Amino acid sequence: MLREKLTEAMKDAMRAKDQAALGTIRLILAKLKDVDIAARTEASREGVADDKILSMMQGMIKQRNESIALYEKGGRADLAEKEKAEIAVIERFLPQQMDEAAVEAAVREAIAAAGATSIKDMGGVMAALKSKYAGQMDFAKASAAVKKALSA
């Protein structure tokens, strides 16, 4: 489903002659193709599922945020703006991001569901969060919330 949405968006960007969006969507599709190839096995030639695509796009946003920080530190505002524009295009395909209160509630729910009692149980809690909320939350912040909850 997400693949079709990306393909349609690329066609729309071509029709609208929106070069910035077109370039970013092509980057997403190229990265998706790399991920699909890496996930192939002899038995399965299927592409990756939508949750993996969402995680991939979250990673792309994270990379761009890191680049923005470096560009701004280096005085390259023009390149930082280009990265920000790419982030805006990528975010169009992601579900609405959860706010901090929703993340904390999801963390509490996952901890309770997993029966986690110590920091040793953090892996199971994070796996549950990633499977249920792929593309909807910043997992770095979620990880910090899980650590805080399990340390207390």
Backbone as CSV, one residue per row, in Angstrom:
resi,resn,N_x,N_y,N_z,CA_x,CA_y,CA_z,C_x,C_y,C_z
1,MET,0.821,-1.193,0.000,0.000,0.000,0.000,0.865,1.258,0.000
2,LEU,1.872,1.290,0.866,2.752,2.451,0.945,3.572,2.591,-0.335
3,ARG,3.929,1.456,-0.929,4.674,1.485,-2.199,3.861,2.189,-3.285
4,GLU,2.578,1.832,-3.357,1.715,2.437,-4.371,1.567,3.940,-4.130
5,LYS,1.473,4.299,-2.855,1.352,5.712,-2.500,2.603,6.483,-2.932
6,LEU,3.770,5.883,-2.727,5.025,6.516,-3.138,5.101,6.650,-4.659
7,THR,4.701,5.610,-5.367,4.730,5.635,-6.828,3.783,6.704,-7.372
8,GLU,2.591,6.773,-6.798,1.623,7.797,-7.227,2.147,9.204,-6.934
9,ALA,2.778,9.374,-5.778,3.328,10.683,-5.423,4.434,11.076,-6.395
10,MET,5.220,10.104,-6.834,6.276,10.398,-7.804,5.660,10.857,-9.130
11,LYS,4.618,10.181,-9.563,3.943,10.570,-10.804,3.351,11.970,-10.680
12,ASP,2.728,12.247,-9.514,2.151,13.573,-9.290,3.226,14.654,-9.301
13,ALA,4.372,14.378,-8.688,5.469,15.344,-8.666,6.003,15.585,-10.076
14,MET,6.027,14.525,-10.898,6.459,14.687,-12.293,5.486,15.580,-13.055
15,ARG,4.189,15.324,-12.867,3.173,16.123,-13.554,3.224,17.585,-13.131
16,ALA,3.476,17.804,-11.823,3.511,19.166,-11.291,4.865,19.836,-11.517
17,LYS,5.825,19.069,-12.034,7.191,19.561,-12.258,7.813,20.083,-10.954
18,ASP,7.507,19.372,-9.864,8.052,19.694,-8.545,9.354,18.916,-8.375
19,GLN,10.461,19.524,-8.772,11.752,18.841,-8.786,12.237,18.448,-7.391
20,ALA,11.967,19.286,-6.413,12.418,18.983,-5.049,11.716,17.732,-4.518
21,ALA,10.406,17.679,-4.649,9.651,16.512,-4.177,10.010,15.278,-4.991
22,LEU,10.146,15.444,-6.301,10.470,14.327,-7.175,11.812,13.710,-6.781
23,GLY,12.805,14.544,-6.550,14.122,14.044,-6.166,14.087,13.279,-4.856
24,THR,13.354,13.794,-3.893,13.261,13.140,-2.587,12.507,11.819,-2.692
25,ILE,11.427,11.788,-3.441,10.654,10.556,-3.597,11.495,9.504,-4.316
26,ARG,12.276,9.929,-5.283,13.173,8.981,-5.962,14.220,8.431,-4.990
27,LEU,14.716,9.288,-4.077,15.651,8.812,-3.052,14.992,7.753,-2.165
28,ILE,13.743,8.010,-1.774,13.010,7.048,-0.942,12.865,5.721,-1.681
29,LEU,12.459,5.780,-2.944,12.248,4.555,-3.718,13.560,3.799,-3.951
30,ALA,14.652,4.537,-4.145,15.954,3.886,-4.323,16.384,3.178,-3.039
31,LYS,16.195,3.841,-1.918,16.520,3.230,-0.623,15.635,2.011,-0.388
32,LEU,14.363,2.104,-0.748,13.436,0.988,-0.600,13.885,-0.199,-1.443
33,LYS,14.347,0.072,-2.633,14.824,-1.011,-3.492,16.033,-1.697,-2.862
34,ASP,16.952,-0.910,-2.269,18.102,-1.483,-1.574,17.657,-2.372,-0.414
35,VAL,16.685,-1.897,0.354,16.182,-2.660,1.496,15.511,-3.949,1.009
36,ASP,14.748,-3.865,-0.071,14.104,-5.052,-0.636,15.141,-6.086,-1.068
37,ILE,16.176,-5.637,-1.737,17.216,-6.546,-2.213,17.919,-7.206,-1.027
38,ALA,18.206,-6.433,0.000,18.871,-6.977,1.184,17.985,-7.995,1.903
39,ALA,16.675,-7.854,1.811,15.751,-8.740,2.514,15.397,-9.992,1.716
40,ARG,15.835,-10.068,0.477,15.489,-11.215,-0.362,16.131,-12.497,0.152
41,THR,15.390,-13.578,-0.039,15.924,-14.908,0.244,15.597,-15.783,-0.952
42,GLU,16.132,-16.997,-0.947,15.822,-17.930,-2.037,14.328,-18.238,-2.088
43,ALA,13.717,-18.358,-0.925,12.303,-18.725,-0.859,11.371,-17.555,-1.127
44,SER,11.796,-16.355,-0.772,10.897,-15.209,-0.864,11.511,-14.068,-1.660
45,ARG,10.796,-13.642,-2.664,11.218,-12.490,-3.459,10.315,-11.296,-3.177
46,GLU,9.503,-11.413,-2.141,8.590,-10.340,-1.752,9.358,-9.134,-1.256
47,GLY,8.768,-7.966,-1.414,9.351,-6.760,-0.852,9.061,-6.687,0.642
48,VAL,9.727,-5.778,1.317,9.518,-5.647,2.762,8.129,-5.070,3.042
49,ALA,7.654,-5.300,4.258,6.322,-4.848,4.670,6.333,-3.343,4.962
50,ASP,5.123,-2.797,5.070,4.975,-1.361,5.304,5.653,-0.895,6.590
51,ASP,5.626,-1.723,7.654,6.258,-1.288,8.898,7.762,-1.109,8.726
52,LYS,8.380,-1.957,7.899,9.819,-1.815,7.612,10.076,-0.561,6.774
53,ILE,9.151,-0.265,5.880,9.284,0.943,5.056,9.198,2.180,5.948
54,LEU,8.274,2.172,6.896,8.139,3.302,7.818,9.405,3.469,8.652
55,SER,9.962,2.362,9.117,11.205,2.431,9.894,12.353,2.971,9.041
56,MET,12.390,2.558,7.787,13.420,3.038,6.864,13.308,4.554,6.689
57,MET,12.072,5.040,6.536,11.882,6.477,6.346,12.217,7.255,7.622
58,GLN,11.934,6.660,8.787,12.332,7.294,10.054,13.857,7.435,10.079
59,GLY,14.551,6.407,9.631,16.012,6.455,9.570,16.499,7.535,8.617
60,MET,15.814,7.692,7.499,16.191,8.733,6.547,16.036,10.116,7.174
61,ILE,14.976,10.307,7.948,14.759,11.595,8.615,15.850,11.829,9.651
62,LYS,16.200,10.775,10.381,17.250,10.897,11.400,18.574,11.311,10.744
63,GLN,18.907,10.696,9.616,20.136,11.051,8.893,20.111,12.514,8.477
64,ARG,18.985,12.962,7.996,18.890,14.347,7.544,18.986,15.329,8.706
65,ASN,18.407,14.972,9.842,18.535,15.843,11.016,19.986,15.966,11.457
66,GLU,20.726,14.858,11.389,22.153,14.904,11.721,22.906,15.786,10.722
67,SER,22.561,15.673,9.459,23.205,16.489,8.429,22.903,17.965,8.639
68,ILE,21.672,18.275,9.011,21.285,19.671,9.253,22.154,20.261,10.353
69,ALA,22.335,19.512,11.431,23.164,20.009,12.532,24.590,20.287,12.062
70,LEU,25.134,19.388,11.262,26.497,19.583,10.754,26.577,20.768,9.788
71,TYR,25.595,20.884,8.903,25.590,21.998,7.953,25.470,23.338,8.665
72,GLU,24.598,23.391,9.679,24.437,24.653,10.410,25.703,24.998,11.180
73,LYS,26.359,23.996,11.716,27.620,24.222,12.428,28.695,24.718,11.457
74,GLY,28.636,24.225,10.225,29.606,24.606,9.208,29.232,25.870,8.441
75,GLY,28.118,26.480,8.785,27.710,27.711,8.116,27.140,27.504,6.725
76,ARG,26.585,26.327,6.459,26.010,26.049,5.141,24.487,25.997,5.232
77,ALA,23.890,27.161,5.427,22.439,27.260,5.591,21.702,26.754,4.348
78,ASP,22.289,26.939,3.163,21.647,26.495,1.930,21.462,24.977,1.919
79,LEU,22.485,24.241,2.338,22.383,22.789,2.364,21.450,22.321,3.489
80,ALA,21.456,23.040,4.609,20.554,22.703,5.713,19.101,22.860,5.264
81,GLU,18.809,23.913,4.508,17.443,24.128,4.011,17.022,23.019,3.055
82,LYS,17.961,22.552,2.230,17.656,21.456,1.303,17.290,20.196,2.088
83,GLU,18.032,19.915,3.145,17.739,18.745,3.983,16.376,18.890,4.659
84,LYS,16.066,20.099,5.141,14.772,20.342,5.784,13.627,20.120,4.795
85,ALA,13.827,20.534,3.552,12.800,20.333,2.524,12.605,18.835,2.262
86,GLU,13.696,18.068,2.262,13.585,16.625,2.066,12.831,15.973,3.224
87,ILE,13.093,16.430,4.438,12.385,15.901,5.601,10.882,16.151,5.461
88,ALA,10.515,17.344,5.005,9.097,17.679,4.834,8.427,16.727,3.841
89,VAL,9.132,16.376,2.765,8.566,15.455,1.774,8.434,14.054,2.372
90,ILE,9.454,13.587,3.063,9.411,12.244,3.656,8.282,12.143,4.674
91,GLU,8.115,13.192,5.482,7.084,13.178,6.528,5.672,13.084,5.964
92,ARG,5.485,13.460,4.702,4.154,13.347,4.093,3.684,11.900,4.045
93,PHE,4.610,10.948,4.044,4.269,9.536,3.915,4.221,8.807,5.255
94,LEU,4.577,9.494,6.319,4.564,8.882,7.645,3.249,9.179,8.355
95,PRO,2.818,8.269,9.225,1.628,8.572,10.022,1.925,9.725,10.981
96,GLN,0.878,10.296,11.533,1.041,11.386,12.495,1.920,10.916,13.647
97,GLN,2.925,11.730,13.995,3.829,11.387,15.086,3.134,11.554,16.434
98,MET,3.465,10.667,17.355,2.867,10.706,18.689,3.528,11.807,19.513
99,ASP,2.739,12.494,20.337,3.319,13.496,21.228,3.913,12.797,22.450
100,GLU,4.582,13.570,23.303,5.283,12.977,24.446,4.345,12.227,25.385
101,ALA,3.174,12.771,25.631,2.223,12.114,26.533,1.781,10.767,25.961
102,ALA,1.537,10.724,24.663,1.126,9.472,24.029,2.258,8.454,24.046
103,VAL,3.500,8.928,23.851,4.657,8.029,23.898,4.782,7.429,25.298
104,GLU,4.663,8.270,26.316,4.774,7.781,27.695,3.674,6.777,28.014
105,ALA,2.460,7.039,27.530,1.357,6.107,27.761,1.624,4.773,27.062
106,ALA,2.132,4.841,25.834,2.452,3.618,25.089,3.561,2.836,25.781
107,VAL,4.548,3.549,26.326,5.649,2.900,27.045,5.106,2.182,28.280
108,ARG,4.257,2.862,29.050,3.671,2.228,30.245,2.876,0.980,29.874
109,GLU,2.110,1.080,28.800,1.300,-0.046,28.347,2.188,-1.217,27.911
110,ALA,3.263,-0.922,27.179,4.170,-1.976,26.705,4.908,-2.637,27.868
111,ILE,5.297,-1.838,28.851,5.977,-2.388,30.034,5.033,-3.331,30.771
112,ALA,3.780,-2.915,30.939,2.794,-3.750,31.631,2.518,-5.031,30.840
113,ALA,2.366,-4.903,29.521,2.061,-6.066,28.685,3.214,-7.076,28.690
114,ALA,4.459,-6.563,28.713,5.623,-7.447,28.692,5.966,-7.966,30.085
115,GLY,5.363,-7.375,31.104,5.677,-7.763,32.471,7.101,-7.380,32.855
116,ALA,7.599,-6.312,32.253,8.977,-5.867,32.487,9.116,-5.281,33.884
117,THR,10.207,-5.670,34.561,10.437,-5.177,35.912,11.798,-4.528,36.075
118,SER,12.725,-4.819,35.157,14.055,-4.225,35.275,14.577,-3.829,33.906
119,ILE,15.716,-3.150,33.913,16.326,-2.669,32.669,16.698,-3.842,31.751
120,LYS,16.847,-5.029,32.305,17.162,-6.226,31.511,16.022,-6.586,30.564
121,ASP,14.821,-6.143,30.891,13.644,-6.440,30.072,13.401,-5.398,28.982
122,MET,14.310,-4.446,28.865,14.113,-3.327,27.941,13.995,-3.777,26.484
123,GLY,14.754,-4.796,26.079,14.717,-5.267,24.692,13.332,-5.720,24.270
124,GLY,12.678,-6.454,25.136,11.326,-6.926,24.825,10.328,-5.796,24.723
125,VAL,10.474,-4.818,25.604,9.576,-3.664,25.587,9.778,-2.868,24.296
126,MET,11.038,-2.631,23.922,11.319,-1.865,22.696,10.829,-2.621,21.458
127,ALA,10.989,-3.945,21.445,10.510,-4.743,20.307,8.994,-4.615,20.171
128,ALA,8.297,-4.647,21.311,6.838,-4.505,21.271,6.444,-3.127,20.754
129,LEU,7.154,-2.096,21.214,6.849,-0.731,20.750,7.106,-0.598,19.255
130,LYS,8.223,-1.149,18.781,8.567,-1.034,17.360,7.565,-1.761,16.478
131,SER,7.071,-2.900,16.944,6.116,-3.629,16.113,4.751,-2.935,16.080
132,LYS,4.377,-2.305,17.182,3.053,-1.690,17.257,3.020,-0.253,16.748
133,TYR,4.124,0.493,16.931,4.114,1.929,16.630,5.153,2.338,15.588
134,ALA,5.471,1.462,14.654,6.461,1.773,13.627,6.064,3.035,12.867
135,GLY,6.975,3.973,12.774,6.732,5.201,12.033,5.934,6.242,12.779
136,GLN,5.445,5.917,13.981,4.605,6.855,14.705,5.320,7.532,15.864
137,MET,6.470,6.984,16.268,7.169,7.588,17.402,8.666,7.595,17.167
138,ASP,9.324,8.505,17.852,10.778,8.593,17.823,11.287,7.577,18.839
139,PHE,11.915,6.510,18.360,12.307,5.431,19.256,13.479,5.788,20.153
140,ALA,14.228,6.817,19.810,15.284,7.280,20.718,14.644,7.860,21.975
141,LYS,13.597,8.647,21.787,12.875,9.214,22.935,12.137,8.117,23.692
142,ALA,11.576,7.168,22.968,10.873,6.055,23.611,11.847,5.228,24.448
143,SER,13.044,5.017,23.926,14.056,4.265,24.642,14.409,4.955,25.956
144,ALA,14.565,6.260,25.902,14.866,7.014,27.116,13.717,6.902,28.123
145,ALA,12.484,6.932,27.623,11.322,6.808,28.510,11.255,5.423,29.142
146,VAL,11.606,4.384,28.360,11.604,3.019,28.901,12.672,2.877,29.970
147,LYS,13.868,3.416,29.698,14.953,3.358,30.690,14.532,4.048,31.990
148,LYS,13.937,5.208,31.829,13.503,5.978,33.008,12.460,5.201,33.800
149,ALA,11.501,4.613,33.108,10.428,3.874,33.775,10.947,2.619,34.468
150,LEU,11.880,1.920,33.822,12.379,0.665,34.388,13.439,0.897,35.456
151,SER,14.050,2.066,35.463,15.072,2.382,36.479,14.426,2.820,37.786
152,ALA,13.237,3.364,37.690,12.572,3.910,38.892,12.060,2.851,39.825
